[in-house]
């Protein structure tokens, strides 16, 4: 090899066409190559000067033989090499010291009887990374709270190596009884992740992902990655846009959009016929305003199937004796239901050790809204929000009055029993919403409480006193107005119901079962005017309750075609667990003609909006099979399994809850004007100053105009008072004259 290299160098030097200076060609064995063609002169590099204190280890070291969690009495007497973080230091005597070495899931006691090694360990900062060599020995006294084999042993140290010292003072110390505040922990998430709880959550997340992949693969699903850089489409919440450096022909900047879900790509996959059963664990993005426990980027278990049912399954055809349960599923997509329930049961068994028996309950949307005031009801406790017509002791005449009432709204009521009402600050809860009222029940108003509220008194309802009373003294009846035909996701009492349950549970006045309550909500309205999340895009038009591709129930198809969209139900299904939505999906429209009509006529998409779905319509026209799918919220599912208060606790590096800012990586960040120009963009910074000044001037003009209007109004009011006074005086004069006439007579 050296000979070949020498010949090559000689040939290069001998070549008259190669203008290579001899000084740039290293001699054999040289380690430094001078780069003579560089036009930049680098600054001088200062020599490395180590700071005082413990130093990190470089170079050869012993290889670890065991993880800390794998240590047990079975290894007693064996020499082991382990590594971890220095958690605690304790001096028993000059020749005996105890230390705790911790990993992400376990810890072990180190015993040092060597004076110099002990002194080194005592001087090293806590949370330093250490390599320990020694012999496993049984502990004479078990560790407090011992729960695993590693707690029964200790390591008699023979050698200790400092791999990397931590700073002498850290922002906080994880795995201590006192937990630092959340903001500080989020800024130093890499340090917070050393907490055993967070580490365990991430391991559970990995385990669930493994279960999902194996289960779906075993059921014939193919994992396919779909694009992340897509085109913007008006089908849901706001999107994140990614600018490009390739402008349109007219010079306008062009953008990708990050997907809110892989909805269109997966439908194209099914339409192709190549992938009859698709899935992926997909990253999704939504530019939502700060909302409770949401993330701008999130993960979902996404799947789609060809040839799903387009109507309710034939209950009599069930071969496993489950016809009674299956008959409650009154829409298509029963194959999706079977796959998802099987997957969820598998997860709960492998992660929680819980066997989930039978089919999950199914409840139509309008029943959920009538009984629980929510489209994702928590069915673990009995407290119901019902239309006033369901009150048990109403007289027949009152029932007739309610049934004949043609107004679009009604009154709903909810009863809180006396033993629970005692633990509530009733006036404070009432002040939280102007739309609700309450009545405290006494011995005197058991049958007349409806006359004490401004919401129920005008209706003129009466109770039949011959029937057992529907309430008891000490109970509290809450009332509120709502639309007769339910819309949106909550009623006022539905929100109050959840709020009250949280208060009662925190005070021990309500015990929620630990048994998971799964529930399918079906037969949602296909279109809505009451979705605040979609109002910005719909701009007063109908919006799809789920998305534009959801198929109507075939029983309502003719009404849809006639334009009677308000009562049309969709083949849309949500999976709810303990009051939290963990998944949602639908049977899709596979008829291109119907899909185009829905987009143009019902949703009233303009040509530009409609054009963004052109590829999907073309795919449907190429012979797409009937299909349907669902997406499960992976973050939410893992959060429930780990029993955390927030999905942030199961995400390695979450964004902040309200602003969407990443406290570790400091994103999003500002780009320079130079970078923006590459994308055909410019900052509003300079423009905003001018806009602000213009707005300020407009506001000043408006204030002057308002003052003028106030003055005019005062003048008008003064004239009105004068005229009123003059009228009174004239009437008084007339009255006096009349009296004189009468006296004269």
C-alpha positions as CSV (number, residue, x, y, z in Angstrom):
1,X,0.0,0.0,0.0
2,X,2.9,2.4,0.9
3,X,4.5,1.6,-2.5
4,X,1.4,2.4,-4.4
5,X,0.9,5.7,-2.5
6,X,4.6,6.7,-3.2
7,X,4.2,6.0,-6.9
8,X,1.0,8.1,-7.1
9,X,2.7,11.0,-5.4
10,X,5.7,10.8,-7.7
11,X,3.5,10.7,-10.8
12,X,1.5,13.7,-9.5
13,X,4.7,15.7,-8.9
14,X,6.0,14.8,-12.3
15,X,2.8,15.8,-14.2
16,X,3.5,19.2,-16.0
17,X,-0.3,19.9,-16.2
18,X,-0.9,19.7,-12.4
19,X,-0.1,22.9,-10.7
20,X,0.3,21.4,-7.2
21,X,2.8,23.0,-4.9
22,X,5.1,20.4,-3.3
23,X,4.4,21.7,0.1
24,X,0.7,20.7,0.0
25,X,1.6,17.0,-0.6
26,X,2.4,15.2,2.6
27,X,5.3,12.8,2.9
28,X,4.5,9.2,3.8
29,X,3.5,9.0,7.4
30,X,2.5,12.7,7.7
31,X,-0.7,13.4,9.6
32,X,-1.3,17.0,8.7
33,X,-2.4,18.2,5.2
34,X,-2.0,22.0,4.6
35,X,-5.0,23.3,2.6
36,X,-3.3,26.0,0.4
37,X,-6.4,26.7,-1.6
38,X,-8.4,28.1,1.3
39,X,-9.3,31.8,1.0
40,X,-10.2,32.1,4.7
41,X,-7.5,32.4,7.4
42,X,-8.8,30.7,10.6
43,X,-8.2,32.4,13.9
44,X,-5.6,30.9,16.2
45,X,-7.0,28.1,18.3
46,X,-6.3,28.4,22.0
47,X,-4.9,25.4,23.8
48,X,-7.4,23.4,25.9
49,X,-6.9,24.4,29.6
50,X,-8.9,22.1,31.9
51,X,-10.9,23.7,34.7
52,X,-10.2,22.8,38.3
53,X,-12.2,19.9,39.7
54,X,-13.1,16.3,38.8
55,X,-12.3,15.3,35.2
56,X,-14.2,13.1,32.7
57,X,-12.6,9.8,31.8
58,X,-11.3,9.2,28.2
59,X,-9.8,6.1,26.8
60,X,-10.0,2.4,27.7
61,X,-12.3,1.3,30.5
62,X,-14.0,-1.9,31.7
63,X,-17.1,-3.0,29.8
64,X,-20.3,-3.2,31.8
65,X,-21.4,-6.7,32.6
66,X,-24.9,-6.1,34.0
67,X,-27.6,-3.5,34.2
68,X,-28.4,-2.4,37.7
69,X,-31.9,-3.8,37.4
70,X,-30.5,-7.2,36.6
71,X,-28.6,-7.6,39.9
72,X,-30.0,-10.2,42.3
73,X,-29.0,-12.6,45.1
74,X,-28.3,-15.2,42.3
75,X,-25.2,-13.3,41.4
76,X,-23.8,-13.2,45.0
77,X,-20.0,-13.7,45.0
78,X,-19.6,-12.7,41.4
79,X,-17.6,-9.7,40.1
80,X,-19.6,-7.3,38.1
81,X,-19.1,-4.0,36.3
82,X,-22.1,-1.6,36.4
83,X,-22.6,2.0,35.4
84,X,-25.1,4.7,36.5
85,X,-25.6,8.1,38.2
86,X,-24.3,8.9,41.7
87,X,-27.5,9.4,43.7
88,X,-26.4,9.7,47.3
89,X,-23.2,9.7,49.5
90,X,-22.9,8.7,53.2
91,X,-19.9,8.4,55.5
92,X,-20.2,5.7,58.2
93,X,-16.7,5.9,59.4
94,X,-13.2,6.8,58.1
95,X,-12.9,3.4,56.5
96,X,-16.5,2.7,55.5
97,X,-18.7,4.7,53.1
98,X,-22.0,4.0,51.4
99,X,-23.1,5.3,48.1
100,X,-26.2,4.8,45.9
101,X,-25.8,4.2,42.1
102,X,-28.9,4.7,40.1
103,X,-30.1,3.8,36.6
104,X,-33.3,4.8,34.8
105,X,-35.3,2.1,36.7
106,X,-33.3,0.8,39.6
107,X,-30.6,1.6,42.2
108,X,-28.1,-0.3,44.2
109,X,-25.9,0.4,47.2
110,X,-22.1,0.6,46.8
111,X,-19.9,-0.2,49.8
112,X,-16.5,1.3,49.9
113,X,-13.8,0.3,52.4
114,X,-10.9,1.9,50.6
115,X,-10.1,5.4,52.0
116,X,-8.8,7.1,48.8
117,X,-11.7,5.8,46.6
118,X,-14.2,6.8,49.3
119,X,-12.8,10.3,49.5
120,X,-13.0,10.6,45.7
121,X,-16.6,9.5,45.7
122,X,-17.4,11.9,48.4
123,X,-16.0,14.8,46.4
124,X,-17.7,13.9,43.1
125,X,-20.9,15.9,42.5
126,X,-24.3,14.1,42.7
127,X,-25.7,13.0,39.3
128,X,-22.1,12.3,38.0
129,X,-21.8,9.3,35.8
130,X,-19.8,6.5,37.4
131,X,-18.4,3.1,36.5
132,X,-18.2,0.7,39.4
133,X,-16.4,-2.6,39.7
134,X,-16.9,-5.0,42.6
135,X,-18.4,-8.1,44.1
136,X,-22.1,-8.7,44.6
137,X,-23.0,-9.4,48.2
138,X,-26.2,-9.9,50.1
139,X,-27.4,-7.0,52.2
140,X,-27.6,-7.6,55.9
141,X,-30.6,-5.3,56.1
142,X,-33.0,-4.9,53.2
143,X,-33.5,-1.5,51.7
144,X,-36.5,0.4,52.8
145,X,-39.4,-0.3,50.5
146,X,-37.6,-3.2,48.9
147,X,-39.6,-4.5,46.0
148,X,-37.2,-6.2,43.6
149,X,-34.2,-8.6,43.8
150,X,-31.7,-5.8,43.3
151,X,-32.8,-4.3,46.7
152,X,-31.5,-7.5,48.4
153,X,-27.9,-7.0,47.3
154,X,-25.0,-4.5,47.4
155,X,-21.7,-4.1,45.6
156,X,-18.5,-4.3,47.6
157,X,-16.3,-1.9,45.5
158,X,-12.9,-2.8,44.2
159,X,-12.6,0.0,41.6
160,X,-14.5,3.2,40.7
161,X,-14.1,5.4,37.6
162,X,-15.6,8.8,37.1
163,X,-16.9,8.8,33.5
164,X,-18.3,12.3,33.5
165,X,-18.7,14.7,36.4
166,X,-21.9,16.7,36.8
167,X,-21.8,20.4,37.7
168,X,-21.4,21.1,41.3
169,X,-24.9,22.8,41.3
170,X,-27.7,21.5,39.1
171,X,-30.9,23.4,38.3
172,X,-32.7,20.6,40.4
173,X,-32.1,17.1,41.4
174,X,-34.4,14.4,40.0
175,X,-35.9,11.5,42.0
176,X,-36.0,13.5,45.2
177,X,-39.1,13.9,47.4
178,X,-39.3,17.6,46.6
179,X,-40.2,17.9,42.9
180,X,-39.2,21.1,41.2
181,X,-41.8,23.3,39.5
182,X,-43.0,22.2,36.1
183,X,-41.6,25.2,34.2
184,X,-38.1,24.6,35.5
185,X,-38.3,20.9,34.8
186,X,-39.5,21.5,31.3
187,X,-36.6,23.8,30.6
188,X,-34.2,21.0,31.6
189,X,-36.2,18.1,30.3
190,X,-33.1,16.0,29.8
191,X,-32.5,16.2,33.5
192,X,-36.2,15.6,34.4
193,X,-36.2,12.5,32.3
194,X,-34.0,10.9,34.9
195,X,-37.1,10.7,37.1
196,X,-38.1,7.0,37.3
197,X,-41.8,7.9,36.6
198,X,-41.0,9.6,33.3
199,X,-38.5,6.9,32.2
200,X,-41.1,4.3,33.0
201,X,-43.7,6.2,30.9
202,X,-41.5,6.2,27.9
203,X,-40.8,2.5,28.2
204,X,-44.5,1.9,28.5
205,X,-45.0,4.0,25.3
206,X,-42.4,1.8,23.5
207,X,-44.1,-1.4,24.7
208,X,-47.5,-0.2,23.5
209,X,-46.1,0.7,20.1
210,X,-44.6,-2.8,19.9
211,X,-47.9,-4.4,20.8
212,X,-49.7,-2.3,18.2
213,X,-47.3,-3.2,15.4
214,X,-47.4,-7.0,16.2
215,X,-51.2,-7.1,16.6
216,X,-51.9,-5.3,13.3
217,X,-49.3,-7.2,11.4
218,X,-50.8,-10.5,12.7
219,X,-54.2,-9.2,11.4
220,X,-53.0,-8.6,7.9
221,X,-52.2,-4.9,8.1
222,X,-49.2,-3.4,6.2
223,X,-47.3,-0.5,7.7
224,X,-46.8,2.3,5.2
225,X,-45.2,5.7,5.7
226,X,-47.1,8.5,4.1
227,X,-45.7,12.0,3.2
228,X,-45.2,14.7,5.9
229,X,-44.9,17.5,3.4
230,X,-48.3,17.8,1.8
231,X,-50.6,20.5,0.3
232,X,-52.9,22.6,2.4
233,X,-56.5,21.3,2.5
234,X,-59.6,22.9,4.1
235,X,-60.7,19.9,6.1
236,X,-60.1,20.7,9.8
237,X,-58.2,22.9,12.1
238,X,-55.4,25.4,11.2
239,X,-52.3,23.9,9.6
240,X,-48.6,24.4,10.0
241,X,-47.1,25.8,6.7
242,X,-43.5,25.1,5.6
243,X,-42.1,27.7,3.2
244,X,-40.1,26.6,0.1
245,X,-37.4,28.3,-1.9
246,X,-39.2,27.6,-5.2
247,X,-41.8,30.4,-5.9
248,X,-44.7,30.1,-8.2
249,X,-44.3,31.4,-11.8
250,X,-45.8,34.8,-10.7
251,X,-43.3,35.0,-7.9
252,X,-45.7,34.2,-5.0
253,X,-44.1,32.1,-2.2
254,X,-45.2,28.4,-2.1
255,X,-45.7,26.3,1.0
256,X,-46.0,22.8,2.1
257,X,-48.6,21.9,4.8
258,X,-47.8,19.5,7.6
259,X,-50.6,16.9,7.8
260,X,-53.3,17.1,10.5
261,X,-53.6,13.4,9.7
262,X,-52.7,11.0,6.9
263,X,-56.3,11.0,5.8
264,X,-56.0,11.6,2.1
265,X,-52.8,9.5,1.6
266,X,-54.3,6.5,3.3
267,X,-57.5,6.7,1.2
268,X,-55.4,6.8,-1.9
269,X,-53.5,3.7,-0.7
270,X,-56.8,1.8,-0.3
271,X,-58.1,3.1,-3.6
272,X,-55.0,1.8,-5.3
273,X,-55.9,-1.8,-4.3
274,X,-52.2,-2.4,-3.5
275,X,-52.8,-2.2,0.3
276,X,-56.1,-3.5,1.5
277,X,-55.2,-3.0,5.2
278,X,-53.0,-0.1,6.0
279,X,-51.6,1.3,9.3
280,X,-48.9,3.5,10.7
281,X,-48.0,5.2,13.9
282,X,-48.1,8.6,12.4
283,X,-46.9,12.1,13.4
284,X,-49.6,14.7,13.0
285,X,-49.7,18.5,13.4
286,X,-52.4,21.0,14.2
287,X,-51.9,24.8,14.8
288,X,-54.5,25.0,17.5
289,X,-54.7,27.8,20.1
290,X,-53.5,26.9,23.5
291,X,-55.9,24.3,24.9
292,X,-55.9,22.0,27.9
293,X,-53.7,19.0,27.4
294,X,-53.1,19.4,23.6
295,X,-49.9,19.3,21.6
296,X,-49.2,21.0,18.3
297,X,-47.5,17.8,17.2
298,X,-49.0,14.5,18.3
299,X,-48.9,10.8,17.4
300,X,-51.8,8.6,16.3
301,X,-52.3,5.0,15.5
302,X,-53.8,5.3,12.0
303,X,-55.4,2.6,10.0
304,X,-57.7,2.1,7.0
305,X,-59.5,-1.0,5.6
306,X,-61.0,-1.9,2.3
307,X,-64.5,-3.5,1.9
308,X,-65.9,-2.5,5.3
309,X,-69.6,-2.6,5.8
310,X,-71.7,0.4,4.6
311,X,-74.6,-0.3,7.0
312,X,-75.4,-2.1,10.3
313,X,-74.1,-5.7,10.4
314,X,-76.7,-8.5,10.5
315,X,-76.9,-9.4,14.2
316,X,-78.4,-12.8,13.4
317,X,-75.2,-13.7,11.4
318,X,-73.0,-13.5,14.5
319,X,-71.4,-16.8,15.1
320,X,-69.9,-16.1,18.5
321,X,-73.1,-15.6,20.5
322,X,-72.6,-11.8,20.6
323,X,-75.6,-10.9,18.5
324,X,-77.2,-8.9,21.3
325,X,-74.1,-6.7,21.7
326,X,-73.5,-6.3,18.0
327,X,-77.0,-5.2,17.3
328,X,-76.4,-1.9,19.0
329,X,-73.9,-0.9,16.3
330,X,-76.4,0.7,13.8
331,X,-73.9,1.9,11.2
332,X,-71.3,0.5,8.9
333,X,-67.6,-0.1,9.7
334,X,-68.2,-3.0,12.1
335,X,-64.9,-4.6,10.9
336,X,-63.1,-1.5,12.2
337,X,-64.8,-1.9,15.6
338,X,-63.7,-5.6,15.8
339,X,-60.1,-4.8,15.0
340,X,-59.9,-1.8,17.5
341,X,-61.6,-3.7,20.3
342,X,-59.3,-6.6,19.9
343,X,-56.3,-4.3,19.8
344,X,-57.4,-2.4,23.0
345,X,-58.0,-5.6,24.8
346,X,-54.6,-6.9,23.9
347,X,-53.0,-3.7,25.1
348,X,-54.8,-3.7,28.4
349,X,-54.0,-7.4,29.0
350,X,-50.3,-7.0,28.2
351,X,-49.7,-3.7,29.9
352,X,-52.2,-3.6,32.8
353,X,-52.8,-7.3,33.3
354,X,-56.6,-6.6,32.9
355,X,-58.9,-8.8,30.9
356,X,-61.6,-6.8,29.2
357,X,-64.7,-8.9,28.7
358,X,-67.4,-8.6,26.0
359,X,-68.1,-5.9,23.4
360,X,-67.7,-2.2,24.3
361,X,-71.0,-0.3,24.9
362,X,-72.4,1.7,22.0
363,X,-74.4,4.9,22.4
364,X,-75.9,7.2,19.7
365,X,-74.8,10.8,19.8
366,X,-78.2,12.3,20.6
367,X,-78.6,9.9,23.6
368,X,-75.2,10.8,24.9
369,X,-76.1,14.5,24.7
370,X,-79.5,14.1,26.3
371,X,-78.4,11.9,29.2
372,X,-74.8,13.1,29.9
373,X,-74.6,16.5,28.2
374,X,-71.5,15.4,26.3
375,X,-70.4,13.6,23.2
376,X,-67.6,11.9,25.3
377,X,-69.4,11.0,28.5
378,X,-67.7,9.7,31.6
379,X,-70.0,6.8,32.5
380,X,-68.2,5.8,35.7
381,X,-70.6,7.7,37.9
382,X,-74.3,8.3,38.0
383,X,-75.3,11.9,37.5
384,X,-77.5,12.7,34.5
385,X,-78.4,15.8,32.5
386,X,-81.9,15.3,31.1
387,X,-84.5,17.3,29.2
388,X,-87.1,18.6,31.7
389,X,-89.7,16.4,30.1
390,X,-88.0,13.4,31.7
391,X,-88.6,14.7,35.2
392,X,-90.4,11.7,36.8
393,X,-93.3,13.5,38.6
394,X,-94.5,16.0,36.0
395,X,-98.3,16.0,35.6
396,X,-99.9,14.8,32.3
397,X,-100.9,18.3,31.4
398,X,-97.3,19.5,31.9
399,X,-96.0,16.7,29.7
400,X,-98.5,17.6,27.0
401,X,-97.4,21.2,27.2
402,X,-93.7,20.2,26.7
403,X,-94.6,17.8,23.8
404,X,-96.6,20.5,22.0
405,X,-94.0,23.2,22.6
406,X,-92.6,24.3,19.2
407,X,-89.7,26.4,20.4
408,X,-86.2,25.3,19.3
409,X,-84.9,25.1,22.9
410,X,-85.7,23.3,26.1
411,X,-84.6,23.2,29.7
412,X,-82.3,20.4,31.0
413,X,-81.9,19.5,34.7
414,X,-79.4,17.6,36.8
415,X,-79.8,16.5,40.4
416,X,-76.9,16.4,42.9
417,X,-77.8,14.4,46.0
418,X,-77.7,16.0,49.4
419,X,-74.7,14.1,50.7
420,X,-72.6,15.3,47.7
421,X,-74.1,18.8,47.6
422,X,-72.8,19.4,51.1
423,X,-69.2,19.2,49.8
424,X,-69.8,21.8,47.0
425,X,-69.6,25.6,47.0
426,X,-72.9,25.9,45.2
427,X,-72.9,29.7,44.8
428,X,-69.4,29.7,43.4
429,X,-70.3,27.0,40.9
430,X,-73.4,28.9,39.8
431,X,-71.3,32.0,39.2
432,X,-69.0,30.1,36.9
433,X,-71.6,30.2,34.2
434,X,-74.4,32.7,33.5
435,X,-76.4,30.1,31.6
436,X,-77.2,27.9,34.6
437,X,-79.4,28.2,37.7
438,X,-80.0,26.1,40.8
439,X,-82.6,25.3,43.4
440,X,-82.0,24.0,46.8
441,X,-84.6,21.4,47.9
442,X,-86.4,21.8,51.2
443,X,-89.4,20.1,52.8
444,X,-91.6,22.9,51.4
445,X,-90.5,22.9,47.7
446,X,-90.2,19.2,46.9
447,X,-93.1,19.4,44.4
448,X,-92.8,23.1,43.5
449,X,-89.1,23.8,43.0
450,X,-89.7,24.4,39.3
451,X,-91.5,27.7,40.2
452,X,-88.4,29.1,41.8
453,X,-86.1,29.4,38.8
454,X,-86.3,32.0,36.1
455,X,-85.6,29.2,33.6
456,X,-88.5,26.9,34.5
457,X,-91.1,29.2,36.1
458,X,-92.2,30.7,32.7
459,X,-93.0,27.3,31.4
460,X,-95.7,26.8,34.0
461,X,-95.0,23.2,34.9
462,X,-96.8,21.3,37.7
463,X,-95.9,18.1,39.5
464,X,-98.2,15.2,40.3
465,X,-98.1,15.0,44.1
466,X,-99.6,11.5,44.0
467,X,-96.3,10.2,42.6
468,X,-93.1,9.6,44.7
469,X,-91.1,12.8,44.8
470,X,-88.1,13.0,42.4
471,X,-85.9,14.8,44.9
472,X,-85.2,14.9,48.6
473,X,-84.5,17.7,51.1
474,X,-80.9,18.8,50.8
475,X,-80.6,17.9,47.1
476,X,-79.7,20.6,44.6
477,X,-81.4,20.8,41.2
478,X,-79.4,22.5,38.4
479,X,-81.2,23.8,35.4
480,X,-80.1,25.3,32.1
481,X,-81.4,26.0,28.6
482,X,-80.2,24.0,25.6
483,X,-81.3,23.4,22.0
484,X,-83.7,20.5,21.6
485,X,-81.7,19.1,18.8
486,X,-78.3,18.6,20.3
487,X,-75.3,20.2,18.6
488,X,-71.6,20.5,19.5
489,X,-69.8,18.5,22.1
490,X,-71.2,19.9,25.4
491,X,-74.3,21.3,27.1
492,X,-73.8,23.7,30.0
493,X,-74.8,21.1,32.5
494,X,-72.6,18.5,30.8
495,X,-69.6,20.6,31.6
496,X,-70.8,21.3,35.1
497,X,-71.3,17.5,35.6
498,X,-67.6,16.9,34.9
499,X,-66.5,19.8,37.1
500,X,-68.6,18.6,40.0
501,X,-67.3,15.1,39.7
502,X,-63.7,16.3,39.8
503,X,-64.4,18.3,43.0
504,X,-66.3,15.4,44.7
505,X,-63.6,12.9,43.8
506,X,-60.8,15.2,45.2
507,X,-62.7,15.4,48.5
508,X,-63.4,11.7,48.7
509,X,-67.2,12.2,48.3
510,X,-67.2,10.3,45.0
511,X,-65.3,7.1,44.2
512,X,-64.6,6.4,40.6
513,X,-64.2,2.8,39.6
514,X,-60.8,1.7,38.4
515,X,-62.4,-0.5,35.8
516,X,-62.1,1.2,32.4
517,X,-65.4,2.3,30.9
518,X,-65.0,2.1,27.1
519,X,-67.9,3.5,25.0
520,X,-68.5,4.0,21.3
521,X,-70.4,7.1,20.3
522,X,-72.1,6.8,16.9
523,X,-74.5,8.4,14.5
524,X,-73.2,12.0,14.9
525,X,-74.7,14.7,12.7
526,X,-72.9,14.6,9.4
527,X,-72.7,18.4,9.2
528,X,-72.6,21.2,11.9
529,X,-72.6,24.9,12.3
530,X,-71.5,24.7,15.9
531,X,-67.9,23.6,15.8
532,X,-65.7,26.4,17.1
533,X,-62.5,24.6,16.0
534,X,-63.6,24.8,12.4
535,X,-65.3,28.2,12.4
536,X,-62.2,29.9,11.1
537,X,-62.2,27.8,8.0
538,X,-65.9,27.3,7.4
539,X,-66.7,31.0,7.6
540,X,-70.4,30.6,8.3
541,X,-70.8,27.6,6.0
542,X,-71.7,24.1,7.0
543,X,-68.6,22.2,8.3
544,X,-68.2,18.4,8.4
545,X,-68.6,17.1,12.0
546,X,-65.8,14.6,11.3
547,X,-64.3,15.4,7.9
548,X,-65.6,15.9,4.3
549,X,-65.0,12.3,3.4
550,X,-67.4,10.7,5.9
551,X,-70.3,8.7,4.5
552,X,-73.9,9.4,5.5
553,X,-76.0,6.6,7.0
554,X,-77.7,5.0,4.1
555,X,-81.0,5.5,5.8
556,X,-80.4,9.3,5.5
557,X,-78.9,9.3,2.1
558,X,-82.1,10.4,0.3
559,X,-82.6,13.3,2.7
560,X,-79.0,14.4,2.0
561,X,-79.6,14.3,-1.7
562,X,-82.7,16.4,-1.2
563,X,-80.7,19.0,0.6
564,X,-82.2,18.2,4.1
565,X,-78.8,18.2,5.7
566,X,-79.7,19.2,9.3
567,X,-81.0,15.8,10.3
568,X,-78.5,13.6,8.3
569,X,-76.4,11.3,10.4
570,X,-72.9,10.2,9.5
571,X,-71.2,6.8,9.7
572,X,-68.8,8.3,12.2
573,X,-67.7,6.6,15.4
574,X,-65.7,7.9,18.4
575,X,-64.1,5.6,21.0
576,X,-64.4,7.1,24.5
577,X,-62.6,5.9,27.7
578,X,-63.6,7.4,31.1
579,X,-64.8,10.6,29.6
580,X,-61.8,11.1,27.2
581,X,-62.0,10.6,23.4
582,X,-59.2,8.3,22.5
583,X,-60.1,7.7,18.9
584,X,-62.4,8.5,16.0
585,X,-63.1,7.4,12.5
586,X,-65.7,6.8,9.9
587,X,-66.8,4.9,6.8
588,X,-65.7,7.0,3.8
589,X,-67.6,8.2,0.7
590,X,-66.3,5.9,-2.1
591,X,-68.6,7.4,-4.7
592,X,-66.8,10.2,-6.5
593,X,-70.1,11.8,-7.7
594,X,-71.5,12.0,-4.2
595,X,-68.2,13.2,-2.8
596,X,-68.0,16.1,-5.3
597,X,-71.6,17.1,-4.7
598,X,-71.0,17.2,-0.9
599,X,-68.0,19.4,-1.3
600,X,-69.5,21.8,-3.8
601,X,-73.1,22.0,-2.7
602,X,-73.2,21.3,1.0
603,X,-69.8,22.5,2.2
604,X,-69.7,25.2,-0.6
605,X,-66.0,24.9,-1.3
606,X,-64.8,27.4,-3.8
607,X,-62.8,26.3,-6.9
608,X,-59.4,26.8,-5.2
609,X,-60.5,24.8,-2.1
610,X,-62.1,22.1,-4.2
611,X,-59.0,21.8,-6.4
612,X,-57.0,20.6,-3.4
613,X,-59.0,17.4,-3.4
614,X,-58.8,16.8,-7.2
615,X,-56.4,13.8,-6.7
616,X,-58.7,12.1,-4.3
617,X,-61.7,12.4,-6.6
618,X,-59.7,11.0,-9.5
619,X,-58.7,8.1,-7.4
620,X,-62.3,7.4,-6.5
621,X,-63.2,7.5,-10.2
622,X,-60.6,4.8,-10.9
623,X,-62.6,2.2,-9.0
624,X,-62.1,2.7,-5.2
625,X,-63.5,0.0,-3.0
626,X,-65.8,0.9,0.0
627,X,-63.5,1.6,2.8
628,X,-63.3,3.1,6.3
629,X,-60.8,3.7,9.0
630,X,-60.0,5.2,12.4
631,X,-57.2,6.9,14.3
632,X,-56.4,6.4,18.0
633,X,-54.7,9.1,19.9
634,X,-51.5,7.3,20.9
635,X,-50.3,10.0,23.4
636,X,-53.7,10.0,25.1
637,X,-53.9,6.2,25.2
638,X,-50.5,5.9,26.8
639,X,-51.3,8.7,29.2
640,X,-54.3,6.8,30.4
641,X,-52.4,3.6,30.8
642,X,-49.7,5.4,32.8
643,X,-52.3,7.2,34.8
644,X,-50.7,10.6,34.2
645,X,-52.4,14.0,34.6
646,X,-51.2,15.2,31.2
647,X,-50.0,13.7,27.9
648,X,-46.8,15.8,28.3
649,X,-45.8,13.2,30.9
650,X,-45.6,10.5,28.2
651,X,-43.8,12.5,25.5
652,X,-40.0,12.8,25.6
653,X,-39.8,16.5,24.7
654,X,-43.3,18.1,24.8
655,X,-44.3,21.6,23.9
656,X,-45.7,23.9,26.6
657,X,-49.4,23.5,27.2
658,X,-50.6,26.9,26.3
659,X,-48.2,28.6,23.8
660,X,-46.8,25.6,21.9
661,X,-43.2,26.7,22.7
662,X,-40.5,24.1,23.1
663,X,-38.7,25.1,26.3
664,X,-35.7,22.9,25.5
665,X,-35.0,23.6,21.9
666,X,-36.4,27.2,22.1
667,X,-38.7,26.7,19.0
668,X,-40.3,28.3,17.2
669,X,-37.6,31.0,16.7
670,X,-37.2,34.1,14.6
671,X,-35.4,33.9,11.3
672,X,-33.2,36.7,9.9
673,X,-34.4,38.9,7.0
674,X,-31.7,37.3,4.8
675,X,-33.1,33.8,5.4
676,X,-36.7,35.0,4.9
677,X,-35.8,36.5,1.5
678,X,-34.6,33.1,0.3
679,X,-38.2,31.9,0.8
680,X,-39.8,35.0,-0.8
681,X,-41.0,36.2,2.6
682,X,-40.5,39.4,4.6
683,X,-40.8,40.3,8.2
684,X,-43.8,42.2,9.5
685,X,-41.6,43.9,12.1
686,X,-41.1,47.1,10.2
687,X,-44.6,47.1,8.7
688,X,-46.2,46.4,12.1
689,X,-44.8,49.7,13.5
690,X,-46.6,51.6,10.7
691,X,-49.7,49.5,11.2
692,X,-49.7,50.2,14.9
693,X,-49.4,53.9,14.4
694,X,-52.2,53.8,11.8
695,X,-54.4,51.9,14.1
696,X,-53.6,54.3,17.0
697,X,-54.7,57.2,14.8
698,X,-57.9,55.4,13.8
699,X,-58.6,54.7,17.4
700,X,-58.2,58.4,18.3
701,X,-60.6,59.4,15.5
702,X,-63.1,56.8,16.7
703,X,-62.8,58.1,20.3
704,X,-63.5,61.7,19.0
705,X,-66.5,60.4,17.1
706,X,-67.7,58.5,20.1
707,X,-67.4,61.7,22.2
708,X,-69.4,63.6,19.6
709,X,-72.1,60.9,19.6
710,X,-72.3,61.1,23.4
711,X,-72.7,64.9,23.3
712,X,-75.4,64.5,20.6
713,X,-77.1,61.9,22.6
714,X,-77.1,64.2,25.7
715,X,-78.5,67.0,23.6
716,X,-81.2,64.7,22.3
717,X,-81.9,63.4,25.8
718,X,-82.1,67.0,27.0
719,X,-84.5,68.0,24.3
720,X,-86.6,64.9,25.1
721,X,-86.7,65.8,28.8
722,X,-87.7,69.4,27.9
723,X,-90.4,68.1,25.6
724,X,-91.5,65.7,28.2
725,X,-91.6,68.5,30.8
726,X,-93.5,70.7,28.4
727,X,-96.0,67.9,27.8
728,X,-96.5,67.4,31.5
729,X,-97.0,71.1,32.0
730,X,-99.5,71.3,29.1
731,X,-101.4,68.3,30.5
732,X,-101.4,69.9,33.9
733,X,-102.7,73.2,32.5
734,X,-105.4,71.3,30.7
735,X,-106.3,69.4,33.9
736,X,-106.5,72.7,35.8
737,X,-108.6,74.3,33.1
738,X,-111.0,71.3,33.1
739,X,-111.3,71.6,36.9
740,X,-112.2,75.3,36.6
741,X,-114.8,74.5,34.0
742,X,-116.3,71.9,36.2
743,X,-116.3,74.3,39.2
744,X,-117.9,77.0,37.1
745,X,-120.7,74.6,36.2
